[in-house]
Amino acid sequence: MDTTKALDLGCGKLPRNDFGADEMFGIDIVDHNLPNIKMADLAIEPIPFEDNTFDIVTGYDFLEHIPALIYNNGIRKYSFIDLMSEVWRVLKPGGRGYFCTPAYPHVEAFMDPTHVNFITTHTLQYFSFPSPTTNWWSQLEGSKEYYGFKGQFAVTEQKWREDIPYHLIWDIKAVKWTH
């Protein structure tokens, strides 16, 4: 039987293992000098793991801290889109992404000055299979190419968290085709 590997983004000193993975890894912006936690600034750096490594990638109170857009030496970078491409890249085919973040229209999404990316119930559509609104999807397809998202997710579930009602949960799966 294969070993289940999970990655927790923005994990601090203790990656969360809510899904009972056999092997747990984390990424944080601070170097904690711990064996399974790598340091990386995911707003400007790729996820420091190989393609198709993880069965699960999680992020709790993390996505809102990744800027939607930054400029570095005059070069435009869509950090949030790049991060979602990276999540897709490190997930195995059918791998699960699970994210929980404060979201619009709740004031908690805006209160913390380190929240620089505002998530809505419509944000996930950019990264997932087409919705029934075909005309909207056709317009989005061109922008996906222009803004650089590389990947595809199927939405398992998107819902408001019951115990913290201003948190939006994304439960997604990496869609990858093998040749």
Secondary structure, 3 states (H helix, E strand, C coil): CCCCEEEEECCCCCCCCCCCCCEEEEEECCCCCCCCEEECCCCCCCCCCCCCCEEEEEEECCHHHCCCCEEECCEEECHHHHHHHHHHHHEEEEEEEEEEEEECCCCHHHHCCCCCCCECCCHHHHHECCCCCHHHHHHHHHHHHHHCCCCCEEEEEEEECCCCCCEEEEEEEECCCCC
